[in-house]
Amino acid sequence: MTHLLINDRLEVLKAQVSTTHKPQFKRLLEQCRLYEDQPLSKKVPKTSVTYIGMAAANLSLAYILTGQEHYLTEAKRWIFTAVNYDVWGHGFLVDVDLSASWLLFGLGLSYDWLKDHLTETERVKFRDKLVLQSHKIFDYGQDNLGHCWSTNYWQNHNWINYSGLLTTALALRPEYPEAQTWIDEIKDNFEKVFSYLPEDGSNYEGTVYWRYAMNFLLNAADLIRADGGANHFESSFMTNTFDFQLYQIAPGWEENIGFGDVHDKRSSHSISAYYKLASEYDNEQAQWLGDLVHDKFLFREAYQSKIFPGILPEAFLELIWFNPDVEPQSPENLPVTKYFEDLGLVVMRSGWDADATHLSFKSSPPGGHKQWKISWELDKKNDWFTRSLTHYHVDFNNFIVNHNGASLVIDEGYNRTSKAEIHNLITVDGTGCVGEKIWKTGNLSDPELFDLNCKGIFNVWRDVPEEAIAKVEAFSDENDYSFVVGESSGLYYPEMRLIRNARHIINSKLGYFIMLDELESELEHIYTWRIHGEKYAKQVNEIEFEILNGSGALNIFPIFPEKRTTSINETLVEEIMTPQRPDDIRRISLKTLLIENSSPDKDTCFLNVLQPRNAPNPAPATDITVKRIKGNGCLGVEVTSKNHRETFLYSREGNIQYEDINLETKWTSIVKNKSGKAVKTTQYDGL
């Protein structure tokens, strides 16, 4: 007999729970114990109900593995609590969005696994409720094609809603043939999804939504393949997506990197997703990470994460998807620099150890290159709007820095009305992205506005034209250097007449970063360079600021412009999480360092050296010295450390003349040892 996700392995699993799967089986039973005697509301709770379906699935698996009646009794208590609800959800998109689809996922599995163990009356009641709720969500998706989650192919709502419905449809099909209509439509949807998703495996919604939704993509791919459909595990996205998550975890492995809607540091992991990816691709690092989280981080993630229902209820998937034949292997031998081309994401690490430096940089069209291109094609062809982008921030050319377990340069983490000024970006006369003016009246506590925002119909990206993009202009990881150049002038207000806004980050792998920002416009402006931290910066001297944050510190050396104004202030960001709970407001206080040209200019550049370091530190606060230098038509900085001296020179015209250096290039870096011998060099010639 076959079962959904288990297929014909039930008897094998029964044997494995006392051998290879013993830790996963223990996790399952511990999770089921948590459900015993937990009060359940007879009315739909005024919060997420996603935990109910997951509880039913855990208890159902425990029963079919053990045959112990108390698991069946408890499973039925949870199942029929949901079955007796008149609607699935509260306040917002009731019956037709995430709450309903999470229930369809967990209860669909429960129905498939338990239907032969229910009374006829129970089975019919359970089946009829699943049929009713399936019709509701499927019909909503069809009635709103082009203007809701059913055609938001890049967004978690599409994957979760259709994956949940697919689970129930497959469970119902033997008794309810009409379910095949749903299955066919959903298979067609995921054919599009897996062909439209980026080949590099990146997720524009960020690491939290990756961990929130990945199990549903894996579930859909598993069920479709088992039902004789396409093998979506062969897609480039699925093949590479673990790398995206791996490189967006901060050193130490417990916390995430906060691009997109990443509202807390602890919503980082899904053991079940890691085990499934390890099994499908013989991915040793995924197996290693799954084991690490299971053994060390499980409960801290569970109780500090704000993702519901969270990591603990995924126990049944961990057991089903664990493959003991995959040998775990740490990432220590993987490259420390990685470029995800579609999202314009560049990660530079100093190593894989817990006290390493981690810098992430991102610059791409809204939602990534592939989504931007295909969604415009679909929308113009069908008069649709397929770009939700609700969880994508105004963060082109943004960067984040961690070191020695400390967050030093941070993203604000969650915002549906995102602005450039709350990211580590440059604003022009106080303005940022062309779409920022959309919020003139009202706020997201209004469910109608919230709905329009979620659909992408009324959010910051709505009026951004097709040609307005950012992109990585250049990336290199050669000659013992890493550097990236991101260009984003097209995403600023046209009335600013901006010609160039290019951020260059150069890593000579000597313990600091050189950051060059080129600004060119047809008009004169005040340009504002800013970074946000968890703690306030302190000015040390005329060309040095310091941020101290527990175990780590960041020294910022502003080299150019020479004539500048600086300030340190607080940037407070508040955002409602859901209209179901309008008083549930996420607040974060960003400590902001701002640097501006002192008088309006058409063209200027910001040249800064950023040095992450350990703290507290009995040694001198900095172990480098920096010196501003000027040549003929060029400017730069000289950074002297214990064993090396790096000379960095930049020329807007591409003609560098300084001492014995004569180069026709945009910028160059030359590193010499203590004896004055050049040991490495690199340069960027421009477009």
Legacy VTK file of the C-alpha trace (Angstrom):
# vtk DataFile Version 3.0
C-alpha trace
ASCII
DATASET POLYDATA
POINTS 687 float
0.000 0.000 0.000
1.282 3.476 -0.846
0.934 6.623 1.230
1.548 10.245 0.271
5.211 11.218 0.777
5.940 7.784 2.258
5.022 5.893 -0.936
5.651 2.176 -0.306
8.210 2.670 2.481
5.947 2.365 5.526
7.234 -1.024 6.612
10.804 0.119 6.006
10.221 3.204 8.160
8.747 1.071 10.906
12.003 -0.853 11.044
14.206 2.246 10.757
12.674 4.087 13.730
14.642 1.834 16.063
17.860 2.033 14.038
18.918 4.713 11.549
15.934 7.000 12.215
15.923 6.716 15.998
16.725 10.414 16.700
14.054 11.542 14.217
11.524 9.127 15.753
12.293 10.458 19.212
11.697 13.987 17.890
8.336 12.910 16.476
7.171 11.334 19.719
8.332 14.335 21.762
6.394 16.605 19.445
3.274 14.462 19.754
3.572 14.585 23.536
3.308 18.376 23.353
-0.142 18.057 21.798
-1.664 15.959 24.587
-4.347 17.827 26.504
-3.517 21.096 24.715
-6.757 23.123 24.756
-8.314 23.655 21.339
-10.783 26.428 20.620
-14.205 25.412 19.357
-14.278 28.656 17.373
-11.725 29.717 14.784
-8.851 31.373 16.700
-8.136 35.018 15.972
-4.621 34.113 14.915
-2.810 31.623 12.704
-4.322 28.125 12.580
-1.395 26.648 10.655
-0.290 24.624 13.683
-3.459 22.493 13.645
-2.783 20.726 10.360
0.828 20.095 11.312
-0.224 18.628 14.652
-2.638 16.288 12.873
0.111 15.125 10.509
2.566 14.437 13.336
0.018 12.470 15.329
-1.156 10.563 12.257
2.376 9.494 11.370
3.007 8.416 14.956
-0.087 6.240 14.780
0.665 4.461 11.503
4.243 3.830 12.660
3.326 2.473 16.109
-0.316 1.378 15.939
-0.834 2.878 19.391
-4.459 3.943 19.743
-3.802 7.034 21.854
-2.079 8.678 18.856
-5.149 8.005 16.731
-7.455 9.373 19.429
-5.374 12.530 19.746
-5.070 12.922 15.972
-8.853 12.814 15.640
-9.234 15.478 18.345
-7.091 17.850 16.311
-8.542 16.837 12.950
-12.174 17.278 13.880
-11.515 20.529 15.682
-10.545 21.939 12.279
-13.285 20.030 10.450
-15.880 21.617 12.742
-14.715 25.177 12.044
-17.128 26.948 9.715
-14.232 28.765 8.019
-10.464 28.320 7.860
-8.772 31.569 8.723
-9.554 34.843 10.428
-10.093 38.372 9.219
-8.117 38.356 5.984
-8.537 36.148 2.890
-10.508 33.636 4.946
-10.645 30.157 3.353
-8.565 31.208 0.358
-4.988 31.761 1.509
-2.274 30.499 3.833
-4.316 29.402 6.847
-6.519 27.237 4.648
-3.646 25.797 2.624
-1.582 24.843 5.681
-4.642 22.975 6.940
-5.110 21.293 3.575
-1.474 20.186 3.668
-1.516 18.633 7.138
-5.072 17.329 7.025
-4.653 16.006 3.484
-1.773 13.879 4.696
-3.789 12.810 7.737
-6.720 11.771 5.580
-4.503 9.737 3.290
-2.694 8.054 6.199
-5.712 7.464 8.466
-8.800 7.044 6.291
-8.792 3.265 6.721
-8.658 3.712 10.498
-11.696 5.992 10.806
-15.318 5.054 11.192
-17.454 5.517 8.099
-19.149 8.515 9.681
-15.817 10.101 10.572
-14.344 9.431 7.147
-17.284 10.947 5.260
-17.381 14.034 7.477
-13.628 14.517 7.119
-13.706 13.938 3.353
-16.605 16.321 2.745
-14.919 19.131 4.673
-11.739 18.686 2.637
-13.764 18.773 -0.581
-15.546 21.962 0.518
-12.381 23.803 1.508
-10.540 22.636 -1.608
-13.249 24.041 -3.844
-13.119 27.373 -2.038
-9.379 27.940 -2.442
-9.170 26.498 -5.957
-12.103 28.581 -7.220
-10.659 31.757 -5.700
-7.362 31.175 -7.485
-9.113 30.590 -10.809
-11.468 33.550 -10.432
-8.564 35.902 -9.740
-5.963 34.684 -12.229
-3.493 37.424 -12.957
-4.392 39.359 -9.828
-3.676 37.107 -6.844
-1.378 34.381 -5.565
-2.459 31.906 -8.264
-0.232 33.689 -10.792
2.369 35.139 -8.408
4.704 32.353 -9.511
7.698 33.650 -7.561
5.959 34.107 -4.210
5.504 31.827 -1.211
1.686 32.125 -1.270
1.551 30.463 -4.682
3.760 27.585 -3.591
2.100 27.017 -0.211
-1.489 27.354 -1.383
-1.137 25.087 -4.393
1.106 22.594 -2.591
-1.397 22.300 0.253
-4.275 21.875 -2.167
-2.314 19.312 -4.196
-1.800 17.211 -1.063
-5.511 17.090 -0.303
-6.453 16.595 -3.963
-4.257 13.502 -4.237
-5.689 12.160 -0.973
-9.271 12.695 -2.198
-8.922 11.550 -5.817
-9.764 7.838 -5.259
-13.157 8.886 -3.875
-13.635 12.247 -5.561
-12.523 12.095 -9.223
-13.160 15.826 -9.706
-9.981 16.389 -7.722
-8.104 15.551 -10.910
-9.090 18.990 -12.239
-7.270 20.582 -9.333
-4.273 18.277 -9.772
-3.945 19.088 -13.475
-4.081 22.827 -12.844
-1.583 22.619 -10.011
0.848 20.519 -12.057
0.656 23.166 -14.776
1.298 25.866 -12.178
4.414 24.175 -10.838
5.663 23.513 -14.363
5.720 27.290 -14.708
7.068 27.917 -11.219
10.106 25.673 -11.584
10.902 27.008 -15.050
10.457 30.647 -13.958
12.469 30.460 -10.737
16.112 31.605 -11.008
18.734 29.059 -11.975
21.037 30.210 -9.173
18.573 29.019 -6.522
18.163 32.441 -4.897
14.957 33.689 -3.287
14.121 37.382 -3.501
11.837 37.155 -0.438
14.826 36.372 1.793
15.997 33.600 4.069
12.972 33.616 6.412
10.553 33.024 3.556
12.898 30.421 2.104
12.636 28.414 5.327
8.893 29.137 5.570
8.030 27.970 2.041
10.731 25.516 0.974
9.007 22.467 2.448
6.008 23.204 0.232
8.119 23.369 -2.914
9.759 20.119 -1.910
6.376 18.572 -1.113
4.949 19.606 -4.487
7.960 18.281 -6.386
7.825 15.007 -4.451
4.086 14.463 -4.962
4.128 15.417 -8.652
7.003 13.061 -9.395
5.354 10.212 -7.470
2.150 10.804 -9.441
3.947 10.311 -12.746
4.531 13.982 -13.440
7.681 15.952 -14.180
10.750 15.583 -12.003
11.183 19.137 -10.762
14.139 18.091 -8.657
16.059 18.283 -11.931
15.389 22.021 -12.215
18.357 24.339 -11.770
16.586 26.242 -9.034
16.069 23.167 -6.878
19.562 21.900 -7.579
21.171 25.146 -6.391
18.813 26.566 -3.791
20.557 25.050 -0.776
23.633 27.118 -1.660
21.550 30.287 -1.393
20.468 29.401 2.128
23.935 28.183 3.126
25.677 31.391 2.085
22.984 33.564 3.690
23.511 32.108 7.148
25.748 34.192 9.371
28.974 32.754 10.812
28.197 30.533 13.773
25.206 29.050 11.884
22.457 30.183 14.248
21.431 33.469 12.605
20.468 34.623 9.133
21.386 37.504 6.840
18.576 40.019 6.633
17.876 40.878 2.988
14.139 41.117 2.272
11.503 40.486 4.905
13.703 38.845 7.509
11.984 40.054 10.652
14.092 38.150 13.181
17.498 36.511 13.279
16.327 33.099 14.498
13.933 32.130 11.693
16.842 30.594 9.872
16.471 26.858 9.502
14.297 23.968 8.384
15.852 20.610 9.271
13.338 18.778 7.102
14.185 20.886 4.046
17.898 20.306 4.608
17.360 16.532 4.919
15.236 16.404 1.769
17.768 18.386 -0.250
20.553 16.217 1.133
18.686 13.082 0.088
17.785 14.287 -3.412
21.239 15.581 -4.324
23.526 13.600 -2.033
24.340 17.006 -0.571
26.734 16.408 2.302
26.632 20.011 3.516
22.819 19.963 3.712
22.989 16.780 5.791
25.632 18.366 8.016
23.544 21.498 8.556
20.396 19.503 9.275
22.235 17.468 11.905
23.796 20.607 13.409
20.453 22.359 13.802
18.824 19.182 15.157
21.556 18.668 17.758
22.333 22.256 18.816
19.918 24.931 17.625
16.477 23.300 17.531
14.883 24.730 20.649
16.505 28.139 20.465
15.136 28.445 16.941
11.743 27.205 18.120
11.333 29.688 20.948
13.007 32.770 19.471
11.682 32.538 15.920
8.568 34.519 15.021
7.647 32.219 12.139
4.433 30.246 12.746
4.005 27.354 13.226
7.800 27.134 13.344
10.416 24.415 13.303
9.095 21.972 15.937
5.968 20.827 14.018
8.144 19.793 11.057
9.132 16.616 12.942
7.111 14.288 10.684
8.864 15.637 7.586
12.271 15.262 9.204
11.594 11.582 9.778
10.178 10.905 6.319
12.840 12.829 4.418
15.930 11.802 6.383
18.333 9.624 4.373
20.996 8.003 6.592
23.134 7.107 3.569
24.230 10.719 3.021
27.473 11.389 4.883
27.517 14.811 6.552
30.370 17.116 5.585
30.973 20.654 6.845
31.288 23.487 4.278
34.877 24.220 5.322
36.245 23.261 1.896
33.727 25.297 -0.113
34.644 28.673 -1.661
34.225 31.586 0.739
33.021 33.935 -2.023
29.817 33.263 -3.943
27.890 35.176 -6.619
24.186 34.570 -7.228
23.785 36.246 -10.572
20.000 36.443 -10.854
19.544 38.252 -7.539
22.781 40.196 -7.920
23.843 38.780 -4.570
27.527 38.589 -3.686
28.749 36.982 -0.457
32.299 37.522 0.786
33.372 35.542 3.826
36.773 35.478 5.512
36.207 31.806 6.358
33.675 29.281 7.659
34.564 29.645 11.342
32.201 31.169 13.886
34.223 34.385 14.298
34.566 35.027 10.559
33.642 38.192 8.701
30.599 37.944 6.432
29.668 40.681 3.950
26.646 40.375 1.665
25.846 42.796 -1.154
22.830 42.865 -3.442
21.923 44.752 -6.625
19.345 43.567 -9.163
16.073 44.458 -10.851
13.144 44.236 -8.416
12.701 40.552 -7.560
15.719 39.478 -9.598
16.505 39.447 -13.312
14.404 36.446 -14.326
11.264 37.449 -12.465
11.479 41.014 -13.758
11.820 39.880 -17.374
9.234 37.081 -17.411
6.646 38.869 -15.291
6.630 41.860 -17.630
6.178 39.521 -20.592
3.286 37.704 -18.910
1.613 40.878 -17.739
1.702 42.606 -21.107
0.485 39.483 -22.882
-2.390 38.673 -20.500
-3.191 42.030 -18.861
-2.076 40.515 -15.554
-0.071 41.689 -12.578
2.186 38.825 -11.516
4.821 40.750 -9.539
3.746 40.827 -5.927
7.204 41.769 -4.562
5.590 42.409 -1.173
8.592 41.000 0.654
11.213 42.650 -1.571
12.841 45.783 -0.229
14.120 49.011 -1.704
17.654 47.783 -1.144
19.528 47.937 -4.454
23.275 48.291 -3.734
22.564 47.463 -0.090
25.109 45.606 2.045
25.182 43.819 5.416
28.220 43.039 7.581
28.661 40.519 10.400
31.867 39.730 12.275
32.747 37.541 15.243
29.097 36.906 16.036
28.147 40.592 15.968
25.811 42.389 13.582
27.676 45.506 12.523
25.860 46.809 9.426
22.234 45.691 9.387
19.084 45.707 7.306
15.877 46.897 8.950
14.336 43.464 8.342
10.634 43.929 7.624
8.811 46.607 5.710
5.911 46.625 3.257
6.350 50.332 2.538
10.094 50.146 2.070
12.269 53.192 1.442
15.911 53.650 0.499
16.588 55.715 3.610
16.031 52.725 5.910
18.698 50.689 4.106
22.449 51.105 3.700
22.049 53.153 0.557
22.662 56.581 -0.877
19.743 58.958 -1.188
19.644 61.938 -3.533
18.234 65.130 -1.994
16.519 62.801 0.448
14.844 60.719 -2.273
15.248 57.069 -3.104
13.298 54.628 -5.249
10.934 55.971 -7.903
8.021 54.102 -6.276
8.324 55.500 -2.773
5.671 58.220 -3.161
2.844 55.709 -3.508
1.905 55.807 0.186
0.217 59.179 0.506
-2.830 58.272 2.614
-3.951 55.304 4.687
-1.944 52.500 6.229
-1.761 48.742 6.261
-4.052 48.304 9.260
-6.798 48.679 6.655
-7.371 45.082 5.428
-8.299 46.309 1.938
-5.037 48.215 1.551
-3.155 45.291 3.048
-4.771 42.958 0.510
-3.855 45.279 -2.367
-0.311 45.480 -1.034
-0.001 41.694 -0.790
-1.220 41.290 -4.355
1.387 43.766 -5.522
-1.322 46.060 -6.838
-0.645 48.840 -4.348
2.914 48.734 -3.098
6.192 50.511 -3.654
6.970 48.555 -6.843
3.656 49.203 -8.601
4.704 52.198 -10.683
8.337 51.276 -11.264
8.760 51.177 -15.060
10.202 48.182 -16.879
13.457 49.924 -17.752
14.127 50.961 -14.119
16.554 48.363 -12.839
19.695 47.911 -10.818
22.329 45.357 -11.699
25.735 43.978 -10.880
27.960 45.636 -13.420
31.013 43.550 -12.583
32.073 40.756 -10.283
35.490 39.175 -9.853
37.021 36.619 -7.541
40.537 36.279 -8.909
44.141 37.102 -8.047
43.418 36.904 -4.305
40.870 39.729 -4.606
37.091 39.824 -4.636
35.169 42.818 -5.886
31.692 43.727 -7.043
30.260 46.780 -8.783
26.525 47.485 -8.570
24.787 50.213 -10.592
21.343 51.493 -9.553
20.746 54.967 -11.012
17.734 53.717 -13.012
15.714 53.076 -9.865
15.900 56.666 -8.596
13.378 59.388 -9.340
13.756 60.569 -12.970
13.521 64.198 -11.860
16.822 63.729 -10.048
18.439 63.316 -13.524
20.857 60.770 -12.119
23.333 59.331 -14.613
25.305 57.009 -12.373
25.076 55.559 -8.893
27.663 52.793 -8.746
28.849 51.092 -5.591
32.192 49.263 -5.716
33.210 46.942 -2.866
36.820 45.774 -3.024
38.071 43.001 -0.759
41.821 42.554 -0.866
41.440 39.904 1.864
43.569 41.838 4.322
40.858 42.312 6.965
38.996 45.360 5.636
36.853 46.499 2.686
37.274 49.517 0.436
33.945 50.987 -0.651
33.708 53.443 -3.516
30.431 55.120 -4.498
30.350 57.063 -7.774
27.569 59.645 -8.157
26.914 61.543 -11.390
23.917 63.690 -12.321
22.845 66.420 -14.708
21.747 68.430 -11.643
23.401 69.443 -8.391
22.412 67.426 -5.332
23.156 66.650 -1.736
24.039 62.968 -1.679
23.645 61.107 1.612
25.731 57.999 2.356
24.414 56.014 5.305
24.858 52.827 7.234
22.613 51.424 9.963
23.766 49.460 12.974
22.371 48.024 16.181
24.553 50.449 18.182
25.473 54.079 17.659
28.684 55.006 15.911
31.164 57.164 17.805
33.506 59.621 16.133
37.124 58.833 17.002
38.820 61.520 14.912
38.386 63.470 11.678
38.566 60.365 9.495
37.432 57.581 11.817
34.173 56.398 13.369
33.714 53.306 15.497
30.739 51.029 16.158
31.039 48.682 19.146
28.557 45.829 19.472
29.432 43.150 22.002
31.969 40.759 20.494
32.495 42.758 17.308
33.333 46.245 16.154
33.471 48.192 12.923
35.797 51.057 12.158
34.657 53.373 9.377
37.201 55.633 7.723
35.515 58.298 5.520
38.223 59.377 3.077
36.263 61.344 0.484
34.593 63.762 0.018
36.988 65.969 1.915
34.334 68.612 2.527
31.468 66.779 4.173
28.965 66.889 6.970
28.337 63.937 9.249
25.642 63.084 11.750
24.601 60.185 13.951
20.945 59.655 14.687
18.143 57.134 15.200
15.963 55.759 12.401
12.793 54.198 13.839
10.905 51.749 11.638
7.420 50.486 12.502
5.311 48.095 10.455
2.119 46.156 11.004
2.674 42.432 10.551
-0.869 41.405 9.593
-4.327 43.067 9.519
-5.583 40.093 11.542
-3.720 41.642 14.459
-3.511 45.405 13.802
-1.832 45.967 17.173
0.965 43.529 16.305
3.504 46.097 15.191
7.141 45.304 14.624
9.467 48.075 15.703
13.199 48.411 15.195
15.526 51.239 16.122
18.334 51.660 13.611
21.404 53.598 14.726
22.403 55.552 11.639
25.650 57.152 10.531
25.157 59.684 7.711
27.807 61.362 5.555
26.944 64.068 2.998
28.744 66.340 0.594
28.722 69.731 2.315
27.394 71.635 -0.709
25.372 70.514 -3.759
27.369 68.908 -6.563
26.538 67.220 -9.833
29.264 64.645 -9.399
30.903 63.339 -6.283
32.259 60.156 -4.807
32.281 58.575 -1.384
35.368 56.578 -0.550
35.288 54.691 2.757
37.357 51.977 4.367
35.421 49.556 6.600
37.347 47.386 9.046
35.466 44.723 11.042
37.369 43.599 14.124
37.013 41.770 17.413
35.833 43.470 20.588
36.532 43.795 23.410
40.138 43.889 22.407
43.119 44.698 24.627
45.164 45.618 21.542
44.869 49.063 19.933
41.387 49.675 18.584
42.632 49.598 14.998
45.623 47.834 13.531
45.560 49.732 10.248
46.323 53.314 9.345
44.698 55.115 6.459
45.902 58.111 4.491
44.023 60.174 1.937
45.972 60.532 -1.310
45.543 62.568 -4.495
47.156 62.252 -7.864
46.786 63.855 -11.269
43.072 63.513 -11.993
42.653 60.769 -9.419
42.153 60.241 -5.720
42.451 57.357 -3.357
43.530 55.900 -0.073
46.609 54.200 1.298
45.927 51.508 3.909
48.876 50.287 5.944
48.633 47.145 8.041
51.242 45.068 9.872
52.657 43.334 6.800
51.210 45.165 3.798
50.474 48.523 2.265
47.554 48.788 -0.157
47.270 51.728 -2.534
43.823 52.257 -4.023
43.357 54.888 -6.743
40.219 56.006 -8.583
39.719 58.218 -11.624
36.287 59.162 -12.920
37.823 59.804 -16.350
39.725 56.518 -16.341
43.198 58.078 -16.287
45.256 57.412 -13.146
48.567 59.211 -12.614
50.125 58.955 -9.169
53.836 58.716 -8.391
55.106 55.915 -10.669
51.593 54.616 -11.460
50.285 55.436 -14.946
47.093 53.548 -15.891
44.084 54.074 -18.108
41.545 52.430 -15.834
38.680 53.320 -13.516
40.435 52.174 -10.386
43.317 50.026 -9.294
44.550 48.363 -6.133
48.220 47.544 -5.576
49.332 45.630 -2.478
53.006 45.691 -1.463
54.771 43.844 1.310
56.944 45.432 4.003
59.937 45.539 1.694
57.962 47.450 -0.933
57.542 44.593 -3.403
54.163 44.373 -5.156
52.543 41.056 -4.183
49.186 41.441 -5.937
47.157 43.900 -7.941
43.788 44.245 -9.609
41.901 46.900 -11.521
38.518 47.771 -12.965
38.362 49.338 -16.392
34.679 50.280 -16.309
31.984 49.411 -18.806
LINES 1 688
687 0 1 2 3 4 5 6 7 8 9 10 11 12 13 14 15 16 17 18 19 20 21 22 23 24 25 26 27 28 29 30 31 32 33 34 35 36 37 38 39 40 41 42 43 44 45 46 47 48 49 50 51 52 53 54 55 56 57 58 59 60 61 62 63 64 65 66 67 68 69 70 71 72 73 74 75 76 77 78 79 80 81 82 83 84 85 86 87 88 89 90 91 92 93 94 95 96 97 98 99 100 101 102 103 104 105 106 107 108 109 110 111 112 113 114 115 116 117 118 119 120 121 122 123 124 125 126 127 128 129 130 131 132 133 134 135 136 137 138 139 140 141 142 143 144 145 146 147 148 149 150 151 152 153 154 155 156 157 158 159 160 161 162 163 164 165 166 167 168 169 170 171 172 173 174 175 176 177 178 179 180 181 182 183 184 185 186 187 188 189 190 191 192 193 194 195 196 197 198 199 200 201 202 203 204 205 206 207 208 209 210 211 212 213 214 215 216 217 218 219 220 221 222 223 224 225 226 227 228 229 230 231 232 233 234 235 236 237 238 239 240 241 242 243 244 245 246 247 248 249 250 251 252 253 254 255 256 257 258 259 260 261 262 263 264 265 266 267 268 269 270 271 272 273 274 275 276 277 278 279 280 281 282 283 284 285 286 287 288 289 290 291 292 293 294 295 296 297 298 299 300 301 302 303 304 305 306 307 308 309 310 311 312 313 314 315 316 317 318 319 320 321 322 323 324 325 326 327 328 329 330 331 332 333 334 335 336 337 338 339 340 341 342 343 344 345 346 347 348 349 350 351 352 353 354 355 356 357 358 359 360 361 362 363 364 365 366 367 368 369 370 371 372 373 374 375 376 377 378 379 380 381 382 383 384 385 386 387 388 389 390 391 392 393 394 395 396 397 398 399 400 401 402 403 404 405 406 407 408 409 410 411 412 413 414 415 416 417 418 419 420 421 422 423 424 425 426 427 428 429 430 431 432 433 434 435 436 437 438 439 440 441 442 443 444 445 446 447 448 449 450 451 452 453 454 455 456 457 458 459 460 461 462 463 464 465 466 467 468 469 470 471 472 473 474 475 476 477 478 479 480 481 482 483 484 485 486 487 488 489 490 491 492 493 494 495 496 497 498 499 500 501 502 503 504 505 506 507 508 509 510 511 512 513 514 515 516 517 518 519 520 521 522 523 524 525 526 527 528 529 530 531 532 533 534 535 536 537 538 539 540 541 542 543 544 545 546 547 548 549 550 551 552 553 554 555 556 557 558 559 560 561 562 563 564 565 566 567 568 569 570 571 572 573 574 575 576 577 578 579 580 581 582 583 584 585 586 587 588 589 590 591 592 593 594 595 596 597 598 599 600 601 602 603 604 605 606 607 608 609 610 611 612 613 614 615 616 617 618 619 620 621 622 623 624 625 626 627 628 629 630 631 632 633 634 635 636 637 638 639 640 641 642 643 644 645 646 647 648 649 650 651 652 653 654 655 656 657 658 659 660 661 662 663 664 665 666 667 668 669 670 671 672 673 674 675 676 677 678 679 680 681 682 683 684 685 686
